Amino acid sequence: MFDDTYKTIKEASQGLYKEKGSKFLAFAFPVRNTDDIKSHLEQLRKDYFDARHHCYAYILGPNKEAWRANDDGEPSGTGGRPIYGQLLSAELTDTMIVVVRYFGGILLGASGLANAYKTAARDAIDHAEIIEKTIDVHYRLHFEYAAMNDVMRIVKDFGLVPRNQDFNLDCRLDVEVRQSLSVRFYDAIVNLRGPRIEVV
């Protein structure tokens, strides 16, 4: 059986690291798309407009297919990459961490900087509630009223919650089925002969 779960954080959390007068404020957010990312970044740049750097990294998608690490003016690889590394080591996706730096007047050097961004990001993760979600397939079912009992029995057997139900002459409803059960569910509906099923 292939793995159809992934880890993310339940809600926003914060972390902090201080080194030689510099302060690194870390903010972790659950995100679903690049619009979420843009919005959190814009808000933090407004709230902490006087900070020297806003380095960040994010990973999106159940298979971690989209990611980015940004140093925001810090020496290459010292800001975004260490933050990204912490997301990877915690096995998180659909998560973004921004670390806001206030410079304390003493240079930390490349390894000191990388360590500071890494530790601040780790602190934000440690303060977050990590949750496991399933990768789901979203199906839409179309069927005649006469098939209602059979369809609803299968939906109930699989423990699904019907959404967007419309029970007029032609009935329609949406369900989300975890990926590992999706083929079995699809076959069960198709075997009823009448109903149509499509992936949304």
KENU-770821 format. One line per 10 residues: their letters; for each residue x negated, y, z negated of N, C-alpha, C. Coordinates in steps of 0.02 Angstrom, whole numbers. Example, Ala and Ser with C-alpha at 12.3 -4.5 7.8 and 13.67 -1.06 7.14 Angstrom:
2
AS> -660/-284/-390/-615/-225/-390/-660/-165/-390 ~ -642/-112/-354/-684/-53/-357/-645/2/-394
***
This chain:
200
MFDDTYKTIK> -43/-60/0/0/0/0/-45/62/0 ~ -33/108/49/-75/168/51/-52/218/-2 ~ -96/263/-20/-82/312/-72/-39/368/-43 ~ 18/381/-73/61/436/-48/73/488/-102 ~ 22/498/-145/28/550/-197/-31/598/-191 ~ -21/657/-219/-76/705/-221/-69/747/-285 ~ -124/780/-304/-123/820/-366/-123/894/-349 ~ -85/932/-389/-86/1004/-384/-74/1032/-454 ~ -69/1099/-460/-56/1126/-527/17/1148/-530 ~ 46/1144/-590/117/1158/-598/131/1233/-593
EASQGLYKEK> 89/1274/-625/99/1347/-623/32/1382/-630 ~ 34/1448/-623/-28/1488/-626/-63/1480/-693 ~ -130/1482/-692/-169/1479/-754/-229/1525/-747 ~ -263/1537/-802/-320/1583/-801/-380/1552/-837 ~ -439/1577/-818/-501/1556/-850/-547/1616/-856 ~ -601/1608/-895/-647/1664/-906/-718/1637/-917 ~ -767/1674/-890/-837/1658/-905/-875/1724/-910 ~ -918/1729/-960/-959/1791/-968/-1032/1772/-966 ~ -1070/1814/-932/-1143/1801/-926/-1179/1867/-918 ~ -1224/1884/-965/-1266/1945/-962/-1225/2007/-945
GSKFLAFAFP> -1169/2015/-979/-1129/2075/-968/-1079/2070/-911 ~ -1090/2023/-864/-1042/2014/-809/-983/1972/-835 ~ -924/1991/-811/-864/1952/-829/-835/1921/-766 ~ -818/1858/-772/-788/1821/-715/-718/1798/-737 ~ -666/1831/-709/-597/1814/-726/-571/1767/-671 ~ -549/1708/-691/-525/1659/-641/-450/1652/-644 ~ -419/1649/-585/-347/1642/-580/-331/1584/-533 ~ -296/1534/-558/-276/1477/-516/-201/1482/-502 ~ -183/1468/-440/-112/1471/-419/-93/1409/-379 ~ -31/1384/-389/-6/1335/-341/15/1373/-278
VRNTDDIKSH> -4/1349/-220/13/1384/-157/38/1333/-106 ~ 81/1355/-62/109/1310/-11/86/1327/60 ~ 65/1390/69/46/1411/137/2/1473/133 ~ -20/1497/191/-66/1554/193/-31/1619/172 ~ 35/1622/179/72/1682/154/66/1688/78 ~ 73/1631/43/65/1631/-30/-5/1656/-48 ~ -55/1630/-12/-125/1647/-25/-136/1722/-17 ~ -112/1749/39/-119/1821/54/-87/1863/-1 ~ -28/1842/-21/10/1881/-71/-27/1882/-139 ~ -53/1825/-161/-90/1823/-225/-154/1865/-221
LEQLRKDYFD> -189/1861/-164/-250/1899/-155/-237/1974/-157 ~ -185/1995/-120/-167/2067/-119/-150/2092/-189 ~ -112/2052/-226/-92/2072/-293/-153/2079/-340 ~ -198/2031/-336/-258/2033/-379/-303/2091/-360 ~ -307/2106/-295/-349/2163/-273/-319/2229/-297 ~ -253/2231/-303/-220/2291/-332/-232/2294/-407 ~ -219/2238/-441/-224/2236/-514/-296/2248/-538 ~ -345/2222/-500/-415/2227/-520/-454/2264/-466 ~ -428/2323/-447/-457/2362/-392/-528/2385/-407 ~ -545/2390/-472/-611/2416/-491/-663/2361/-497
ARHHCYAYIL> -644/2298/-481/-692/2243/-486/-738/2242/-425 ~ -797/2216/-433/-847/2215/-379/-830/2163/-326 ~ -807/2104/-347/-795/2049/-299/-732/2010/-318 ~ -698/1985/-266/-640/1940/-275/-654/1878/-233 ~ -695/1832/-259/-712/1771/-222/-656/1720/-231 ~ -645/1679/-180/-591/1631/-186/-602/1569/-143 ~ -563/1518/-159/-561/1458/-117/-491/1428/-125 ~ -470/1394/-72/-406/1359/-76/-409/1294/-35 ~ -364/1249/-53/-354/1187/-14/-279/1179/-5 ~ -258/1164/56/-187/1155/71/-174/1087/104
GPNKEAWRAN> -114/1061/92/-92/1000/126/-106/937/86 ~ -60/889/89/-68/826/52/-134/791/68 ~ -157/798/130/-220/766/149/-279/814/146 ~ -268/871/114/-321/923/105/-349/946/172 ~ -304/951/223/-329/965/290/-348/1038/302 ~ -321/1085/262/-338/1155/272/-372/1182/210 ~ -430/1215/219/-464/1244/161/-506/1303/183 ~ -524/1344/134/-568/1400/148/-605/1420/85 ~ -666/1443/92/-705/1470/36/-732/1538/57 ~ -722/1589/17/-742/1657/35/-784/1689/-20
DDGEPSGTGG> -843/1714/-1/-891/1743/-49/-877/1817/-64 ~ -836/1850/-24/-818/1920/-34/-878/1965/-52 ~ -931/1959/-12/-988/2004/-21/-1043/1978/-67 ~ -1031/1923/-102/-1084/1893/-142/-1132/1857/-94 ~ -1195/1843/-116/-1240/1805/-72/-1208/1740/-48 ~ -1221/1723/14/-1187/1667/46/-1190/1603/4 ~ -1132/1573/-6/-1128/1509/-41/-1128/1513/-117 ~ -1129/1574/-145/-1133/1579/-219/-1064/1591/-251 ~ -1014/1610/-211/-948/1624/-241/-895/1574/-222 ~ -875/1577/-158/-820/1533/-135/-835/1459/-139
RPIYGQLLSA> -896/1440/-119/-915/1369/-118/-911/1335/-187 ~ -940/1366/-239/-935/1334/-305/-862/1328/-329 ~ -820/1377/-311/-748/1373/-329/-716/1314/-292 ~ -732/1310/-227/-706/1255/-185/-728/1187/-213 ~ -790/1185/-235/-817/1123/-265/-777/1100/-326 ~ -754/1148/-365/-714/1131/-425/-644/1105/-406 ~ -615/1134/-353/-550/1109/-328/-558/1036/-306 ~ -613/1023/-270/-626/955/-245/-637/907/-303 ~ -678/927/-353/-694/879/-406/-632/865/-450 ~ -585/912/-452/-522/900/-489/-470/866/-445
ELTDTMIVVV> -489/853/-380/-445/820/-331/-380/858/-320 ~ -384/925/-320/-324/966/-313/-312/987/-241 ~ -249/994/-222/-231/1026/-159/-172/1072/-173 ~ -151/1109/-120/-98/1160/-128/-115/1205/-188 ~ -179/1220/-195/-204/1260/-251/-255/1310/-227 ~ -253/1370/-257/-300/1423/-241/-330/1449/-306 ~ -395/1463/-306/-426/1495/-364/-462/1558/-340 ~ -448/1613/-373/-483/1677/-360/-522/1694/-423 ~ -586/1710/-414/-627/1732/-471/-646/1805/-459 ~ -624/1847/-505/-635/1919/-501/-697/1935/-544
RYFGGILLGA> -747/1968/-514/-809/1981/-551/-817/2055/-567 ~ -831/2068/-631/-852/2134/-653/-927/2131/-668 ~ -965/2171/-631/-1039/2169/-637/-1061/2201/-702 ~ -1107/2166/-737/-1129/2192/-802/-1195/2229/-800 ~ -1224/2238/-739/-1286/2276/-735/-1348/2234/-730 ~ -1344/2170/-747/-1402/2126/-743/-1390/2074/-688 ~ -1436/2069/-641/-1430/2020/-586/-1437/1949/-614 ~ -1395/1904/-589/-1395/1835/-614/-1436/1788/-570 ~ -1453/1810/-510/-1486/1766/-463/-1436/1718/-432 ~ -1456/1688/-376/-1410/1645/-338/-1384/1587/-380
SGLANAYKTA> -1428/1552/-415/-1405/1493/-453/-1363/1514/-512 ~ -1380/1570/-544/-1341/1596/-600/-1271/1617/-578 ~ -1268/1648/-519/-1203/1669/-491/-1159/1608/-476 ~ -1189/1560/-440/-1152/1500/-421/-1125/1465/-483 ~ -1166/1461/-535/-1145/1429/-597/-1088/1467/-631 ~ -1092/1534/-628/-1040/1575/-660/-972/1566/-624 ~ -973/1567/-557/-910/1557/-520/-882/1487/-531 ~ -927/1439/-533/-907/1369/-544/-875/1361/-613 ~ -908/1389/-664/-884/1381/-733/-818/1417/-745 ~ -811/1477/-715/-748/1514/-721/-691/1475/-688
ARDAIDHAEI> -704/1449/-628/-653/1410/-592/-634/1348/-632 ~ -684/1314/-661/-671/1254/-701/-627/1271/-761 ~ -639/1329/-792/-600/1350/-850/-527/1361/-831 ~ -515/1391/-772/-446/1400/-749/-412/1333/-739 ~ -448/1284/-711/-420/1217/-700/-406/1183/-767 ~ -452/1192/-814/-443/1161/-881/-381/1189/-917 ~ -363/1251/-900/-304/1281/-932/-239/1268/-893 ~ -245/1234/-836/-187/1221/-794/-156/1153/-811 ~ -91/1147/-798/-58/1082/-804/-60/1049/-735 ~ -97/994/-730/-104/959/-666/-47/909/-659
IEKTIDVHYR> -13/912/-602/43/867/-591/30/826/-527 ~ 64/768/-524/58/726/-464/123/731/-425 ~ 116/741/-360/175/744/-317/171/690/-264 ~ 229/672/-237/228/621/-183/230/656/-116 ~ 199/623/-66/205/647/3/272/619/28 ~ 316/664/49/384/643/68/397/654/142 ~ 440/611/169/465/620/237/536/646/231 ~ 551/700/267/617/732/264/659/706/322 ~ 711/669/305/756/640/356/823/677/356 ~ 853/680/415/923/704/421/965/646/450
LHFEYAAMND> 1020/632/415/1064/577/437/1128/606/466 ~ 1149/578/523/1213/596/554/1255/532/557 ~ 1318/535/534/1359/475/535/1433/493/534 ~ 1474/445/554/1546/456/552/1571/442/481 ~ 1629/470/466/1656/466/398/1664/393/376 ~ 1680/350/424/1691/278/408/1627/245/380 ~ 1570/272/398/1506/242/375/1482/271/309 ~ 1521/318/282/1500/354/221/1478/307/164 ~ 1519/257/147/1504/213/90/1438/176/100 ~ 1427/151/160/1365/114/175/1304/159/169
VMRIVKDFGL> 1310/219/198/1253/266/196/1238/286/124 ~ 1290/303/86/1280/327/17/1252/271/-28 ~ 1271/208/-12/1244/152/-51/1168/146/-40 ~ 1146/153/22/1074/149/36/1037/208/3 ~ 1066/268/9/1036/327/-22/1028/316/-97 ~ 1080/286/-128/1078/273/-201/1027/218/-217 ~ 1026/165/-176/978/110/-187/906/133/-187 ~ 891/183/-146/823/210/-142/811/265/-193 ~ 863/281/-233/855/332/-285/845/402/-258 ~ 878/417/-201/867/482/-169/921/532/-189
VPRNQDFNLD> 904/596/-182/951/650/-196/972/681/-130 ~ 1037/672/-110/1058/701/-46/1060/778/-50 ~ 1041/811/5/1042/885/8/1078/907/71 ~ 1099/970/72/1132/999/131/1187/954/158 ~ 1229/929/113/1281/883/134/1337/919/170 ~ 1361/888/224/1418/916/262/1462/857/281 ~ 1519/850/247/1563/793/258/1627/813/294 ~ 1621/838/354/1680/852/395/1692/792/440 ~ 1715/805/502/1729/749/548/1666/707/559 ~ 1611/743/576/1546/710/580/1508/728/517
CRLDVEVRQS> 1483/678/482/1449/691/418/1374/700/430 ~ 1344/739/386/1272/751/391/1243/761/321 ~ 1184/735/309/1150/751/246/1074/743/256 ~ 1037/777/213/964/773/215/939/736/153 ~ 885/698/161/853/666/104/777/670/113 ~ 742/669/57/669/665/59/648/598/30 ~ 612/559/69/593/491/50/517/489/44 ~ 492/461/-12/418/458/-17/391/415/39 ~ 333/435/63/305/406/125/300/330/123 ~ 281/302/66/272/229/63/338/191/71
LSVRFYDAIV> 395/225/60/461/192/67/497/213/131 ~ 466/260/169/503/291/225/522/242/280 ~ 478/194/296/493/147/351/550/101/329 ~ 548/78/267/602/35/242/669/71/242 ~ 669/135/222/730/174/221/757/183/292 ~ 711/202/337/729/212/408/763/150/436 ~ 730/92/424/757/29/450/826/13/420 ~ 835/26/356/899/12/323/955/53/355 ~ 941/116/371/992/159/402/1006/136/474 ~ 953/122/512/960/101/582/1000/35/586
NLRGPRIEVV> 989/-10/537/1024/-74/537/1099/-67/527 ~ 1122/-8/505/1195/2/499/1227/12/567 ~ 1185/19/619/1209/26/688/1236/97/705 ~ 1286/121/670/1318/184/688/1277/247/675 ~ 1253/255/613/1220/318/595/1157/333/635 ~ 1144/398/645/1081/420/677/1036/449/624 ~ 972/439/630/925/466/582/868/502/619 ~ 850/561/596/795/598/628/749/627/576 ~ 686/635/594/638/668/549/644/743/560 ~ 650/779/505/657/852/509/588/883/508
***
